[in-house]
Amino acid sequence: MAKVLVVTSGKGGVGKTTTTAALGAALAQSGQSVVVVDFDVGLRNLDLVMGAERRVVFDLINVVQGVAKLPQALIRDKRLENLWLLPASQTRDKDALTDDGVGRVIAELSARFDWILCDSPAGIERGATLAMRYADEAVIVTNPEVSSVRDSDRIIGMLDSKTVRAEKGERVKKHILITRYDPARAARGEMLTIDDILEILATPLLGIIPESQDVLKASNVGSPVTLNNADSAPARAYVDAARRLMGEELAMVVPVERKGFMNRLLGRRAA
Amino acid sequence: MNLKLLRLFGGRDTSAPVARERLQILLAHERGLLGQPDLLATLREEILAVVSRHVTLDPEKVIVRLERGKTVSTLEVDIEVPNDFEKSKAASQRRMAG
């Protein structure tokens, strides 16, 4: 049985798709079989960030509606053989997704993979609620900025009430992933600190992804940042986050760009 | 921890504490609208007000609890009425008559 993990946020532009691609690749690199599913029907982008945009033939809606079989719609990553993509439809709208249909697709994927990563659209409408509907775990992507934190709080409320697990009286395991973090600005009091965000949201931290040009560089060339430049600060932060998802306990550090410092960080983490 | 230290030495123009405070106030309000804590406090106050129109109550002895179940939730209201209930009832009736 797969673990179903939704990558969500409420607010747009905080890094859900980047995170889905990076965590998916990091999990796959450590030997897990992973499928990343794009729920952003009508505004799909996970295919582009994964560099598979020219290989999309069938999509999630086709599978939900029975037009295509699941194996026809799944796209295998060119770099990692145990990483797969189920793209969203670009031409339909989110009403084409049904609760039952999504449930059937998740159940079918669950038999084939270790991890199902659902890339949620922004907002709190149908696409977002269906992306989280069958989740066992949730990564709530949050920027250190007031509107993002507010929206994350709203999404946490929905994860606790509108998911299948919540309705059964169980809980979705929630993690905060802070992205676009700038330690220097936080230290100067210009940006909410990690402690501020965690205290307000009262949810455990999965990782801290520093603000970095490597994220844009990776999406430019259609490669998850963990594959495009594995030594970069965001890549190392995402790899750590993926290891925590697999149950490892690692010291929480904000990776920085400088190389010499990196070795020190690695040394400290190994201890 | 060291970030907090740095912030102490950092100087004046810090907007992050403002952001933090605004968020805390806003979210306390929004969670109340959508969720539980404020709802219970309101219920407790109003129940207390209605019942104590007729009976003298110790406000500390009014307990309102909400239990979330799978399909239904139960609202449990536990009010301890003191033994001099009859006396206080009579007193309040006299007050109303007068």
Interface residues (C-beta under 8 A of the other chain):
Chain A: E145 V146 V149 R150 D153 R154 G157 E167 K168 G169 P183 A186 A187 R188 G189 E190 M191 L192 T193 I194 D195 D196 I200
Chain B: L3 K4 L6 R7 G10 G11 D13 T14 S15 A16 P17 A19 R20 R22 L23 Q24 L26 L27 E30 R31 L34 G35 R68 G69 K70
